[in-house]
Amino acid sequence: MSRVPMSRIVPLFLMAATTSFPLPAQNATPIDEKQCRDEFKAADLDNDGVLRASEIGSFKQDLPASLANKDKVTRAEFMAVCGKKAS
């Protein structure tokens, strides 16, 4: 019986261990358009179709900086980035 050097076993073990566990992104469920509409509707407290700074509140950390730092976010702007945040 021949012995396999540790220098060959360790890399093979590491490769097997790292490829056998799914990454969190692989398990992420994409956010669909209905979920995005529901999120916007829940945040748009005055139902005017625009999120003001006071309405953005807890959604701010989920928005890209280009929108999170704005005083107003339209429904179209929100919808354009909403489905991408889960990716």
C-alpha positions in Angstrom: 0.0 0.0 0.0 1.5 3.4 -1.0 1.2 6.4 1.2 -0.2 9.6 -0.2 1.7 12.7 0.9 -0.1 15.2 3.1 0.7 17.9 0.6 -1.8 16.3 -1.8 -4.4 15.4 0.8 -4.9 18.8 2.3 -5.6 20.7 -0.9 -8.1 18.0 -2.0 -9.8 18.1 1.4 -10.1 21.9 1.3 -11.5 21.9 -2.3 -14.1 19.3 -1.4 -15.1 21.1 1.8 -15.5 24.5 0.2 -17.4 23.3 -2.8 -19.8 21.1 -0.9 -21.5 23.9 1.1 -23.8 26.4 -0.8 -23.0 30.0 -0.6 -25.7 32.3 1.0 -26.3 34.0 -2.3 -27.2 30.6 -3.9 -30.0 30.3 -1.4 -31.3 33.9 -1.7 -34.8 34.1 -3.1 -35.1 36.8 -5.7 -37.5 39.6 -4.9 -40.3 39.7 -7.4 -42.1 42.7 -8.7 -45.1 42.1 -6.5 -42.9 42.1 -3.4 -41.3 45.3 -4.6 -44.7 47.0 -5.2 -45.8 45.9 -1.7 -42.6 47.3 -0.1 -43.1 50.6 -1.9 -46.7 50.8 -0.9 -45.9 50.1 2.8 -43.3 52.8 2.8 -45.3 55.4 0.9 -47.4 56.5 3.9 -49.2 59.4 2.2 -49.8 57.3 -1.0 -48.5 60.0 -3.3 -46.2 57.7 -5.3 -43.1 59.3 -4.0 -41.0 58.3 -1.0 -39.8 61.3 1.0 -36.8 61.3 3.3 -39.2 60.8 6.3 -40.8 57.8 4.6 -37.6 56.1 3.5 -36.6 55.6 7.1 -35.9 51.9 7.6 -35.6 51.2 3.9 -32.6 53.5 3.6 -30.0 50.7 4.4 -31.6 48.6 1.6 -31.3 51.2 -1.1 -28.1 52.0 -3.1 -26.4 55.2 -2.0 -27.6 56.9 -5.1 -31.2 56.6 -3.9 -30.7 56.5 -0.1 -29.2 60.0 0.0 -32.0 61.6 -2.1 -34.8 63.6 -0.6 -37.4 61.9 -2.8 -37.5 58.5 -4.5 -40.1 57.9 -7.2 -41.9 54.6 -7.6 -40.0 54.1 -10.9 -36.6 54.7 -9.2 -37.5 52.3 -6.4 -38.7 49.6 -8.8 -35.6 49.8 -10.9 -33.4 48.9 -7.9 -35.7 46.8 -5.8 -35.4 43.4 -7.6 -31.6 43.8 -7.8 -31.1 44.1 -4.0 -31.4 40.3 -3.4 -28.8 39.5 -6.0 
